[in-house]
Amino acid sequence: MTQLRFRTSALAYTKRRLLNKCLLAPHSWKGLAAMLLILLVATCAPEKGLDPTFTVETVPQRVPVEPGLIDEASGIADSQAMDGYLWVEEDSGNPSQLNLLSHAGKLIGRLPVPGVMNRDWEDMAIGPGPQSGVSYLYVADIGDNAGGNAENYIYRLAEPTSLTAMVSSVDRIAFRYADGPHDAETLLLDPLTRDLWIVTKAADKARLYQLAYPQNTASVSTATFRGEVPLSLVTSGSISPDGTNIVLKTYVGIAYWRRSTKEGLYAILTTQQPRSLPYLIEPQGEAIGFDKAGNGFFTLSERGNAASVTLNYYKRL
């Protein structure tokens, strides 16, 4: 509020000065028109990092997911290779596999991820990687409720084009935090830089860590701390395919940031207040992901004690 009052008073002061100059020179109509245009642009210009034009439906499009099929969804990604389908992962206690879910909420099949374990998969992302023109899936084994993991893992694999396609190889990106273990449930892939970002699930302010591209797959890296995010208990996040829209979700809301293609991700997330987007509270919502066109985003909840859950789609207006 202090910043808003400062901006408002400064604008009012500028307006008074311009009007005084115009009154002293009443015949300078061209100058008056130019000054009024400047004032109009200054008044209507949005705050840096915010985009008032980005909004989504207040009530999402909801389709039921049959109970017992995907009860512990922890990450979701809209397939770039198969139109109309989503990849869904589940967290600890479940097999090392990815579920293929239709946009209609129907389970199509499951894809085993060979050579890795599901210690606590907590988020996933989709987008560019080492090979140009190839879509990659990133599975984040970053959950650490007990705070005892010396290392964390992100598994990267080329997105299969069908459920019958073989997963030929899986890259393991191992990392640790310089300041000790953290519980985290959020992975972000920046499609503009191919950097990976981890947001911790802190009870006060979340911490933001970076694994810059190209990520090391031969040894354990140390994730770079980039600052604090003004949110707590962050459970998932996503960046739109064009890299300009960022969402982080908690159990009770969705936070939104806008950035230009020239702005660094950490500068946006750690220095600017987000804008709240509509969100229908879920039983235990821990998954969010933009659709492949950037026209909206999906959410999916763990079932917990609920009778069932729905796949929700928030269409951009």
Phi and psi in degrees as GROMACS dihedral restraints (atoms count N, CA, C in turn):
[ dihedral_restraints ]
;  ai    aj    ak    al  type     phi  dphi    fc
    3     4     5     6     1   -62.5    20    10
    4     5     6     7     1   -43.8    20    10
    6     7     8     9     1   -63.5    20    10
    7     8     9    10     1   -39.6    20    10
    9    10    11    12     1   -64.5    20    10
   10    11    12    13     1   -42.7    20    10
   12    13    14    15     1   -63.9    20    10
   13    14    15    16     1   -37.5    20    10
   15    16    17    18     1   -63.9    20    10
   16    17    18    19     1   -45.1    20    10
   18    19    20    21     1   -64.5    20    10
   19    20    21    22     1   -40.3    20    10
   21    22    23    24     1   -66.2    20    10
   22    23    24    25     1   -45.0    20    10
   24    25    26    27     1   -66.9    20    10
   25    26    27    28     1   -37.0    20    10
   27    28    29    30     1   -65.1    20    10
   28    29    30    31     1   -39.8    20    10
   30    31    32    33     1   -65.6    20    10
   31    32    33    34     1   -41.0    20    10
   33    34    35    36     1   -63.9    20    10
   34    35    36    37     1   -39.7    20    10
   36    37    38    39     1   -63.3    20    10
   37    38    39    40     1   -44.1    20    10
   39    40    41    42     1   -62.2    20    10
   40    41    42    43     1   -39.8    20    10
   42    43    44    45     1   -63.5    20    10
   43    44    45    46     1   -43.4    20    10
   45    46    47    48     1   -61.4    20    10
   46    47    48    49     1   -43.3    20    10
   48    49    50    51     1   -62.8    20    10
   49    50    51    52     1   -43.1    20    10
   51    52    53    54     1   -65.4    20    10
   52    53    54    55     1   -40.3    20    10
   54    55    56    57     1   -66.1    20    10
   55    56    57    58     1   -38.6    20    10
   57    58    59    60     1   -62.5    20    10
   58    59    60    61     1   -42.1    20    10
   60    61    62    63     1   -63.7    20    10
   61    62    63    64     1   -38.2    20    10
   63    64    65    66     1   -68.4    20    10
   64    65    66    67     1   -38.0    20    10
   66    67    68    69     1   -67.0    20    10
   67    68    69    70     1   -32.7    20    10
   69    70    71    72     1   -72.6    20    10
   70    71    72    73     1   -21.4    20    10
   72    73    74    75     1  -129.9    20    10
   73    74    75    76     1    72.5    20    10
   75    76    77    78     1   -65.6    20    10
   76    77    78    79     1   -18.9    20    10
   78    79    80    81     1   -92.4    20    10
   79    80    81    82     1    -0.7    20    10
   81    82    83    84     1   -89.6    20    10
   82    83    84    85     1    70.3    20    10
   84    85    86    87     1   -68.3    20    10
   85    86    87    88     1   -33.5    20    10
   87    88    89    90     1   -64.2    20    10
   88    89    90    91     1   -41.0    20    10
   90    91    92    93     1   -65.5    20    10
   91    92    93    94     1   -39.5    20    10
   93    94    95    96     1   -62.6    20    10
   94    95    96    97     1   -44.0    20    10
   96    97    98    99     1   -62.4    20    10
   97    98    99   100     1   -41.6    20    10
   99   100   101   102     1   -64.1    20    10
  100   101   102   103     1   -41.9    20    10
  102   103   104   105     1   -66.1    20    10
  103   104   105   106     1   -40.5    20    10
  105   106   107   108     1   -64.8    20    10
  106   107   108   109     1   -35.4    20    10
  108   109   110   111     1   -64.6    20    10
  109   110   111   112     1   -42.2    20    10
  111   112   113   114     1   -61.5    20    10
  112   113   114   115     1   -43.7    20    10
  114   115   116   117     1   -62.6    20    10
  115   116   117   118     1   -40.8    20    10
  117   118   119   120     1   -62.9    20    10
  118   119   120   121     1   -44.6    20    10
  120   121   122   123     1   -64.1    20    10
  121   122   123   124     1   -42.9    20    10
  123   124   125   126     1   -65.3    20    10
  124   125   126   127     1   -36.5    20    10
  126   127   128   129     1   -71.5    20    10
  127   128   129   130     1   -36.8    20    10
  129   130   131   132     1   -90.1    20    10
  130   131   132   133     1   -13.2    20    10
  132   133   134   135     1   -65.4    20    10
  133   134   135   136     1   130.3    20    10
  135   136   137   138     1   -73.3    20    10
  136   137   138   139     1   159.6    20    10
  138   139   140   141     1   -59.3    20    10
  139   140   141   142     1   146.5    20    10
  141   142   143   144     1   -60.3    20    10
  142   143   144   145     1   135.1    20    10
  144   145   146   147     1    90.7    20    10
  145   146   147   148     1   -11.9    20    10
  147   148   149   150     1  -114.3    20    10
  148   149   150   151     1   147.5    20    10
  150   151   152   153     1  -131.2    20    10
  151   152   153   154     1    98.9    20    10
  153   154   155   156     1   -66.0    20    10
  154   155   156   157     1   -11.6    20    10
  156   157   158   159     1   -83.9    20    10
  157   158   159   160     1   -15.2    20    10
  159   160   161   162     1   -87.8    20    10
  160   161   162   163     1   114.8    20    10
  162   163   164   165     1  -149.4    20    10
  163   164   165   166     1   162.7    20    10
  165   166   167   168     1  -129.4    20    10
  166   167   168   169     1   170.2    20    10
  168   169   170   171     1   -57.8    20    10
  169   170   171   172     1   138.3    20    10
  171   172   173   174     1   -66.9    20    10
  172   173   174   175     1   -39.5    20    10
  174   175   176   177     1  -109.6    20    10
  175   176   177   178     1   118.4    20    10
  177   178   179   180     1   -74.5    20    10
  178   179   180   181     1   162.5    20    10
  180   181   182   183     1   -77.5    20    10
  181   182   183   184     1   125.4    20    10
  183   184   185   186     1  -120.7    20    10
  184   185   186   187     1   133.6    20    10
  186   187   188   189     1  -129.8    20    10
  187   188   189   190     1   139.8    20    10
  189   190   191   192     1   -73.0    20    10
  190   191   192   193     1   148.6    20    10
  192   193   194   195     1  -114.9    20    10
  193   194   195   196     1   127.5    20    10
  195   196   197   198     1   -59.1    20    10
  196   197   198   199     1   126.4    20    10
  198   199   200   201     1   -58.4    20    10
  199   200   201   202     1   143.6    20    10
  201   202   203   204     1    92.6    20    10
  202   203   204   205     1   -12.6    20    10
  204   205   206   207     1   -92.2    20    10
  205   206   207   208     1   -48.0    20    10
  207   208   209   210     1  -137.5    20    10
  208   209   210   211     1    87.8    20    10
  210   211   212   213     1   -97.6    20    10
  211   212   213   214     1   -12.2    20    10
  213   214   215   216     1  -130.9    20    10
  214   215   216   217     1    48.1    20    10
  216   217   218   219     1   -61.6    20    10
  217   218   219   220     1   129.2    20    10
  219   220   221   222     1  -125.8    20    10
  220   221   222   223     1    -6.9    20    10
  222   223   224   225     1  -159.8    20    10
  223   224   225   226     1   150.5    20    10
  225   226   227   228     1  -146.9    20    10
  226   227   228   229     1   142.5    20    10
  228   229   230   231     1  -148.8    20    10
  229   230   231   232     1   129.6    20    10
  231   232   233   234     1   -74.4    20    10
  232   233   234   235     1   124.3    20    10
  234   235   236   237     1   -60.6    20    10
  235   236   237   238     1   135.1    20    10
  237   238   239   240     1   -95.1    20    10
  238   239   240   241     1   -12.3    20    10
  240   241   242   243     1   -99.8    20    10
  241   242   243   244     1   -24.0    20    10
  243   244   245   246     1  -130.3    20    10
  244   245   246   247     1   109.7    20    10
  246   247   248   249     1   -63.4    20    10
  247   248   249   250     1   136.1    20    10
  249   250   251   252     1    86.9    20    10
  250   251   252   253     1    13.1    20    10
  252   253   254   255     1  -132.1    20    10
  253   254   255   256     1   155.3    20    10
  255   256   257   258     1  -126.2    20    10
  256   257   258   259     1   142.9    20    10
  258   259   260   261     1   -91.5    20    10
  259   260   261   262     1   134.1    20    10
  261   262   263   264     1  -130.8    20    10
  262   263   264   265     1   131.7    20    10
  264   265   266   267     1  -108.2    20    10
  265   266   267   268     1   159.6    20    10
  267   268   269   270     1  -123.5    20    10
  268   269   270   271     1   158.0    20    10
  270   271   272   273     1   -89.6    20    10
  271   272   273   274     1  -158.9    20    10
  273   274   275   276     1   -54.5    20    10
  274   275   276   277     1   146.0    20    10
  276   277   278   279     1    93.1    20    10
  277   278   279   280     1    -5.6    20    10
  279   280   281   282     1  -111.1    20    10
  280   281   282   283     1   158.7    20    10
  282   283   284   285     1   -63.0    20    10
  283   284   285   286     1   161.9    20    10
  285   286   287   288     1   -80.3    20    10
  286   287   288   289     1    81.4    20    10
  288   289   290   291     1  -151.0    20    10
  289   290   291   292     1   158.4    20    10
  291   292   293   294     1  -113.2    20    10
  292   293   294   295     1   138.6    20    10
  294   295   296   297     1   -96.8    20    10
  295   296   297   298     1   136.9    20    10
  297   298   299   300     1  -102.1    20    10
  298   299   300   301     1   116.0    20    10
  300   301   302   303     1  -116.3    20    10
  301   302   303   304     1   134.9    20    10
  303   304   305   306     1   -76.5    20    10
  304   305   306   307     1   161.0    20    10
  306   307   308   309     1   -63.3    20    10
  307   308   309   310     1   -15.1    20    10
  309   310   311   312     1   -89.0    20    10
  310   311   312   313     1     3.6    20    10
  312   313   314   315     1    85.7    20    10
  313   314   315   316     1    13.4    20    10
  315   316   317   318     1   -97.5    20    10
  316   317   318   319     1   133.0    20    10
  318   319   320   321     1   -74.7    20    10
  319   320   321   322     1   121.5    20    10
  321   322   323   324     1   -91.6    20    10
  322   323   324   325     1   -36.8    20    10
  324   325   326   327     1   172.6    20    10
  325   326   327   328     1  -177.4    20    10
  327   328   329   330     1  -129.7    20    10
  328   329   330   331     1   145.1    20    10
  330   331   332   333     1  -118.6    20    10
  331   332   333   334     1   111.9    20    10
  333   334   335   336     1   -66.1    20    10
  334   335   336   337     1   140.7    20    10
  336   337   338   339     1  -105.7    20    10
  337   338   339   340     1   105.7    20    10
  339   340   341   342     1   -75.2    20    10
  340   341   342   343     1   148.8    20    10
  342   343   344   345     1    78.2    20    10
  343   344   345   346     1     8.1    20    10
  345   346   347   348     1  -133.0    20    10
  346   347   348   349     1   161.7    20    10
  348   349   350   351     1  -115.8    20    10
  349   350   351   352     1   158.1    20    10
  351   352   353   354     1  -101.8    20    10
  352   353   354   355     1    84.4    20    10
  354   355   356   357     1   -70.7    20    10
  355   356   357   358     1   -51.6    20    10
  357   358   359   360     1  -166.6    20    10
  358   359   360   361     1    78.3    20    10
  360   361   362   363     1   -68.3    20    10
  361   362   363   364     1   126.5    20    10
  363   364   365   366     1  -125.6    20    10
  364   365   366   367     1   -11.6    20    10
  366   367   368   369     1  -164.7    20    10
  367   368   369   370     1   167.3    20    10
  369   370   371   372     1  -149.4    20    10
  370   371   372   373     1   161.4    20    10
  372   373   374   375     1  -143.1    20    10
  373   374   375   376     1   164.8    20    10
  375   376   377   378     1  -140.6    20    10
  376   377   378   379     1   143.1    20    10
  378   379   380   381     1   158.2    20    10
  379   380   381   382     1  -157.4    20    10
  381   382   383   384     1   -70.9    20    10
  382   383   384   385     1   162.2    20    10
  384   385   386   387     1  -154.0    20    10
  385   386   387   388     1  -148.4    20    10
  387   388   389   390     1   -61.3    20    10
  388   389   390   391     1   -39.7    20    10
  390   391   392   393     1   -98.4    20    10
  391   392   393   394     1   124.7    20    10
  393   394   395   396     1   -61.0    20    10
  394   395   396   397     1   137.7    20    10
  396   397   398   399     1    82.5    20    10
  397   398   399   400     1     1.1    20    10
  399   400   401   402     1  -107.3    20    10
  400   401   402   403     1   135.6    20    10
  402   403   404   405     1   -88.5    20    10
  403   404   405   406     1   132.1    20    10
  405   406   407   408     1  -117.8    20    10
  406   407   408   409     1   146.0    20    10
  408   409   410   411     1   -99.9    20    10
  409   410   411   412     1   138.8    20    10
  411   412   413   414     1  -121.7    20    10
  412   413   414   415     1   119.9    20    10
  414   415   416   417     1  -111.3    20    10
  415   416   417   418     1   122.0    20    10
  417   418   419   420     1  -101.6    20    10
  418   419   420   421     1   108.2    20    10
  420   421   422   423     1   -92.5    20    10
  421   422   423   424     1    77.9    20    10
  423   424   425   426     1  -126.4    20    10
  424   425   426   427     1     2.4    20    10
  426   427   428   429     1   -71.1    20    10
  427   428   429   430     1   139.4    20    10
  429   430   431   432     1  -155.2    20    10
  430   431   432   433     1    69.9    20    10
  432   433   434   435     1   -60.4    20    10
  433   434   435   436     1   -35.3    20    10
  435   436   437   438     1   -85.6    20    10
  436   437   438   439     1    -9.4    20    10
  438   439   440   441     1    66.5    20    10
  439   440   441   442     1    38.2    20    10
  441   442   443   444     1  -123.9    20    10
  442   443   444   445     1     7.0    20    10
  444   445   446   447     1   -82.5    20    10
  445   446   447   448     1   119.1    20    10
  447   448   449   450     1   -73.3    20    10
  448   449   450   451     1   -27.5    20    10
  450   451   452   453     1  -134.5    20    10
  451   452   453   454     1   154.9    20    10
  453   454   455   456     1  -128.6    20    10
  454   455   456   457     1   161.7    20    10
  456   457   458   459     1  -136.0    20    10
  457   458   459   460     1   142.6    20    10
  459   460   461   462     1  -123.0    20    10
  460   461   462   463     1   122.1    20    10
  462   463   464   465     1   -98.0    20    10
  463   464   465   466     1   129.5    20    10
  465   466   467   468     1  -118.5    20    10
  466   467   468   469     1   129.6    20    10
  468   469   470   471     1  -144.0    20    10
  469   470   471   472     1   146.1    20    10
  471   472   473   474     1   -62.5    20    10
  472   473   474   475     1   133.4    20    10
  474   475   476   477     1   -65.3    20    10
  475   476   477   478     1   126.0    20    10
  477   478   479   480     1   -65.0    20    10
  478   479   480   481     1   149.8    20    10
  480   481   482   483     1   -91.4    20    10
  481   482   483   484     1    -6.8    20    10
  483   484   485   486     1  -162.5    20    10
  484   485   486   487     1   168.2    20    10
  486   487   488   489     1   -73.1    20    10
  487   488   489   490     1   -16.1    20    10
  489   490   491   492     1   -90.0    20    10
  490   491   492   493     1    -9.5    20    10
  492   493   494   495     1   -71.6    20    10
  493   494   495   496     1   140.7    20    10
  495   496   497   498     1   -82.8    20    10
  496   497   498   499     1   139.4    20    10
  498   499   500   501     1   -84.0    20    10
  499   500   501   502     1   106.5    20    10
  501   502   503   504     1   -77.6    20    10
  502   503   504   505     1   -35.7    20    10
  504   505   506   507     1  -155.2    20    10
  505   506   507   508     1   152.7    20    10
  507   508   509   510     1  -131.1    20    10
  508   509   510   511     1   121.9    20    10
  510   511   512   513     1   -83.3    20    10
  511   512   513   514     1   138.0    20    10
  513   514   515   516     1  -110.0    20    10
  514   515   516   517     1   117.0    20    10
  516   517   518   519     1  -100.5    20    10
  517   518   519   520     1   101.7    20    10
  519   520   521   522     1   -94.8    20    10
  520   521   522   523     1   138.7    20    10
  522   523   524   525     1  -152.4    20    10
  523   524   525   526     1   163.1    20    10
  525   526   527   528     1  -134.7    20    10
  526   527   528   529     1   165.1    20    10
  528   529   530   531     1   -96.1    20    10
  529   530   531   532     1   139.8    20    10
  531   532   533   534     1   -65.3    20    10
  532   533   534   535     1   -27.1    20    10
  534   535   536   537     1  -102.5    20    10
  535   536   537   538     1    20.5    20    10
  537   538   539   540     1   100.4    20    10
  538   539   540   541     1   176.2    20    10
  540   541   542   543     1   -63.9    20    10
  541   542   543   544     1   150.5    20    10
  543   544   545   546     1  -140.8    20    10
  544   545   546   547     1   145.6    20    10
  546   547   548   549     1   -84.1    20    10
  547   548   549   550     1   132.3    20    10
  549   550   551   552     1  -142.9    20    10
  550   551   552   553     1   148.0    20    10
  552   553   554   555     1  -133.9    20    10
  553   554   555   556     1    14.0    20    10
  555   556   557   558     1  -132.0    20    10
  556   557   558   559     1   125.1    20    10
  558   559   560   561     1  -120.8    20    10
  559   560   561   562     1   131.4    20    10
  561   562   563   564     1  -119.5    20    10
  562   563   564   565     1   134.7    20    10
  564   565   566   567     1  -110.1    20    10
  565   566   567   568     1   119.5    20    10
  567   568   569   570     1   -83.0    20    10
  568   569   570   571     1   110.7    20    10
  570   571   572   573     1   -69.6    20    10
  571   572   573   574     1   -15.0    20    10
  573   574   575   576     1   -82.3    20    10
  574   575   576   577     1   -31.0    20    10
  576   577   578   579     1  -119.6    20    10
  577   578   579   580     1   -15.6    20    10
  579   580   581   582     1    67.5    20    10
  580   581   582   583     1    15.1    20    10
  582   583   584   585     1   -71.0    20    10
  583   584   585   586     1   150.0    20    10
  585   586   587   588     1  -108.1    20    10
  586   587   588   589     1   141.8    20    10
  588   589   590   591     1  -129.8    20    10
  589   590   591   592     1   137.4    20    10
  591   592   593   594     1  -116.6    20    10
  592   593   594   595     1   131.4    20    10
  594   595   596   597     1  -112.5    20    10
  595   596   597   598     1   123.3    20    10
  597   598   599   600     1   -75.9    20    10
  598   599   600   601     1   160.1    20    10
  600   601   602   603     1   -98.7    20    10
  601   602   603   604     1    67.7    20    10
  603   604   605   606     1   -85.5    20    10
  604   605   606   607     1   151.6    20    10
  606   607   608   609     1   -79.3    20    10
  607   608   609   610     1   -17.1    20    10
  609   610   611   612     1  -109.8    20    10
  610   611   612   613     1   -97.8    20    10
  612   613   614   615     1  -105.0    20    10
  613   614   615   616     1   131.1    20    10
  615   616   617   618     1   -67.6    20    10
  616   617   618   619     1   150.6    20    10
  618   619   620   621     1  -108.2    20    10
  619   620   621   622     1   142.3    20    10
  621   622   623   624     1  -110.9    20    10
  622   623   624   625     1   127.2    20    10
  624   625   626   627     1  -125.3    20    10
  625   626   627   628     1   149.2    20    10
  627   628   629   630     1  -120.6    20    10
  628   629   630   631     1   137.8    20    10
  630   631   632   633     1  -118.6    20    10
  631   632   633   634     1    99.3    20    10
  633   634   635   636     1   -70.8    20    10
  634   635   636   637     1   148.6    20    10
  636   637   638   639     1   -78.4    20    10
  637   638   639   640     1   142.0    20    10
  639   640   641   642     1   -80.6    20    10
  640   641   642   643     1   133.8    20    10
  642   643   644   645     1   -74.6    20    10
  643   644   645   646     1   145.9    20    10
  645   646   647   648     1   -79.3    20    10
  646   647   648   649     1   126.2    20    10
  648   649   650   651     1  -112.6    20    10
  649   650   651   652     1     5.9    20    10
  651   652   653   654     1  -103.7    20    10
  652   653   654   655     1   -24.4    20    10
  654   655   656   657     1  -147.6    20    10
  655   656   657   658     1   177.6    20    10
  657   658   659   660     1   -83.3    20    10
  658   659   660   661     1   127.0    20    10
  660   661   662   663     1   -97.2    20    10
  661   662   663   664     1   162.8    20    10
  663   664   665   666     1  -108.0    20    10
  664   665   666   667     1   118.7    20    10
  666   667   668   669     1   -68.9    20    10
  667   668   669   670     1   137.4    20    10
  669   670   671   672     1   -85.7    20    10
  670   671   672   673     1   124.7    20    10
  672   673   674   675     1   -75.1    20    10
  673   674   675   676     1   130.0    20    10
  675   676   677   678     1  -116.4    20    10
  676   677   678   679     1    -4.8    20    10
  678   679   680   681     1   135.7    20    10
  679   680   681   682     1  -177.9    20    10
  681   682   683   684     1  -104.1    20    10
  682   683   684   685     1   144.6    20    10
  684   685   686   687     1  -103.2    20    10
  685   686   687   688     1   135.4    20    10
  687   688   689   690     1   -75.8    20    10
  688   689   690   691     1    51.5    20    10
  690   691   692   693     1  -141.8    20    10
  691   692   693   694     1   161.2    20    10
  693   694   695   696     1  -130.1    20    10
  694   695   696   697     1   155.8    20    10
  696   697   698   699     1    51.7    20    10
  697   698   699   700     1    52.4    20    10
  699   700   701   702     1   -77.4    20    10
  700   701   702   703     1   128.4    20    10
  702   703   704   705     1  -111.0    20    10
  703   704   705   706     1   -13.0    20    10
  705   706   707   708     1  -173.9    20    10
  706   707   708   709     1   166.6    20    10
  708   709   710   711     1  -161.2    20    10
  709   710   711   712     1   167.5    20    10
  711   712   713   714     1  -160.3    20    10
  712   713   714   715     1   152.0    20    10
  714   715   716   717     1  -121.5    20    10
  715   716   717   718     1   135.3    20    10
  717   718   719   720     1   -62.4    20    10
  718   719   720   721     1   155.3    20    10
  720   721   722   723     1   -56.2    20    10
  721   722   723   724     1   -28.1    20    10
  723   724   725   726     1   -87.6    20    10
  724   725   726   727     1    -1.9    20    10
  726   727   728   729     1    82.4    20    10
  727   728   729   730     1     5.1    20    10
  729   730   731   732     1  -102.2    20    10
  730   731   732   733     1   -15.8    20    10
  732   733   734   735     1  -117.8    20    10
  733   734   735   736     1   131.0    20    10
  735   736   737   738     1  -126.8    20    10
  736   737   738   739     1   132.3    20    10
  738   739   740   741     1  -129.2    20    10
  739   740   741   742     1   140.1    20    10
  741   742   743   744     1  -125.2    20    10
  742   743   744   745     1   138.9    20    10
  744   745   746   747     1  -118.1    20    10
  745   746   747   748     1   148.5    20    10
  747   748   749   750     1  -117.6    20    10
  748   749   750   751     1  -173.0    20    10
  750   751   752   753     1   -69.9    20    10
  751   752   753   754     1   -18.4    20    10
  753   754   755   756     1  -121.7    20    10
  754   755   756   757     1     1.5    20    10
  756   757   758   759     1  -172.3    20    10
  757   758   759   760     1   173.6    20    10
  759   760   761   762     1  -125.8    20    10
  760   761   762   763     1   124.4    20    10
  762   763   764   765     1  -101.7    20    10
  763   764   765   766     1   140.9    20    10
  765   766   767   768     1  -128.2    20    10
  766   767   768   769     1   136.2    20    10
  768   769   770   771     1  -127.3    20    10
  769   770   771   772     1   148.6    20    10
  771   772   773   774     1  -115.2    20    10
  772   773   774   775     1   139.8    20    10
  774   775   776   777     1  -138.2    20    10
  775   776   777   778     1   157.2    20    10
  777   778   779   780     1   -85.7    20    10
  778   779   780   781     1   165.4    20    10
  780   781   782   783     1   -70.2    20    10
  781   782   783   784     1    -9.0    20    10
  783   784   785   786     1   -98.0    20    10
  784   785   786   787     1    -6.4    20    10
  786   787   788   789     1   -94.4    20    10
  787   788   789   790     1   141.0    20    10
  789   790   791   792     1   -73.5    20    10
  790   791   792   793     1   145.6    20    10
  792   793   794   795     1   -63.2    20    10
  793   794   795   796     1   -44.3    20    10
  795   796   797   798     1   -66.9    20    10
  796   797   798   799     1   -31.9    20    10
  798   799   800   801     1   -64.5    20    10
  799   800   801   802     1   -34.8    20    10
  801   802   803   804     1   -73.2    20    10
  802   803   804   805     1   -50.2    20    10
  804   805   806   807     1   -71.3    20    10
  805   806   807   808     1   -28.6    20    10
  807   808   809   810     1   -99.8    20    10
  808   809   810   811     1   -11.6    20    10
  810   811   812   813     1  -119.0    20    10
  811   812   813   814     1   -11.5    20    10
  813   814   815   816     1  -122.1    20    10
  814   815   816   817     1   140.4    20    10
  816   817   818   819     1   -74.7    20    10
  817   818   819   820     1   135.7    20    10
  819   820   821   822     1   -79.4    20    10
  820   821   822   823     1   168.7    20    10
  822   823   824   825     1  -107.1    20    10
  823   824   825   826     1   139.9    20    10
  825   826   827   828     1   -81.0    20    10
  826   827   828   829     1   135.9    20    10
  828   829   830   831     1  -108.3    20    10
  829   830   831   832     1   157.5    20    10
  831   832   833   834     1   -57.1    20    10
  832   833   834   835     1   142.0    20    10
  834   835   836   837     1  -153.3    20    10
  835   836   837   838     1   127.6    20    10
  837   838   839   840     1   -90.4    20    10
  838   839   840   841     1   116.5    20    10
  840   841   842   843     1   -56.2    20    10
  841   842   843   844     1   133.9    20    10
  843   844   845   846     1  -108.8    20    10
  844   845   846   847     1   165.9    20    10
  846   847   848   849     1   -56.0    20    10
  847   848   849   850     1   -44.8    20    10
  849   850   851   852     1  -160.1    20    10
  850   851   852   853     1    72.2    20    10
  852   853   854   855     1   -71.7    20    10
  853   854   855   856     1   114.8    20    10
  855   856   857   858     1  -132.3    20    10
  856   857   858   859     1    21.1    20    10
  858   859   860   861     1  -146.8    20    10
  859   860   861   862     1   131.4    20    10
  861   862   863   864     1  -145.9    20    10
  862   863   864   865     1   143.9    20    10
  864   865   866   867     1  -161.2    20    10
  865   866   867   868     1   135.2    20    10
  867   868   869   870     1   -66.2    20    10
  868   869   870   871     1   150.4    20    10
  870   871   872   873     1   -74.9    20    10
  871   872   873   874     1   167.4    20    10
  873   874   875   876     1   -65.7    20    10
  874   875   876   877     1   -20.4    20    10
  876   877   878   879     1   -97.3    20    10
  877   878   879   880     1    -6.7    20    10
  879   880   881   882     1    73.9    20    10
  880   881   882   883     1    22.5    20    10
  882   883   884   885     1   -91.7    20    10
  883   884   885   886     1     3.4    20    10
  885   886   887   888     1   162.8    20    10
  886   887   888   889     1  -169.7    20    10
  888   889   890   891     1  -145.6    20    10
  889   890   891   892     1   157.4    20    10
  891   892   893   894     1  -103.3    20    10
  892   893   894   895     1   150.7    20    10
  894   895   896   897     1  -131.9    20    10
  895   896   897   898     1   151.4    20    10
  897   898   899   900     1  -148.2    20    10
  898   899   900   901     1   138.7    20    10
  900   901   902   903     1  -108.4    20    10
  901   902   903   904     1   155.0    20    10
  903   904   905   906     1   -66.4    20    10
  904   905   906   907     1   149.8    20    10
  906   907   908   909     1   -77.7    20    10
  907   908   909   910     1   -36.9    20    10
  909   910   911   912     1    56.0    20    10
  910   911   912   913     1  -127.2    20    10
  912   913   914   915     1   -93.7    20    10
  913   914   915   916     1     3.9    20    10
  915   916   917   918     1   -75.7    20    10
  916   917   918   919     1   155.5    20    10
  918   919   920   921     1   -67.8    20    10
  919   920   921   922     1   -33.9    20    10
  921   922   923   924     1  -164.6    20    10
  922   923   924   925     1   172.3    20    10
  924   925   926   927     1  -130.4    20    10
  925   926   927   928     1   167.5    20    10
  927   928   929   930     1  -124.4    20    10
  928   929   930   931     1   149.3    20    10
  930   931   932   933     1   -83.4    20    10
  931   932   933   934     1   122.7    20    10
  933   934   935   936     1  -110.7    20    10
  934   935   936   937     1   137.4    20    10
  936   937   938   939     1  -124.6    20    10
  937   938   939   940     1   122.0    20    10
  939   940   941   942     1  -101.0    20    10
  940   941   942   943     1   105.0    20    10
  942   943   944   945     1   -80.8    20    10
  943   944   945   946     1   137.0    20    10
  945   946   947   948     1   -70.8    20    10
  946   947   948   949     1   136.3    20    10
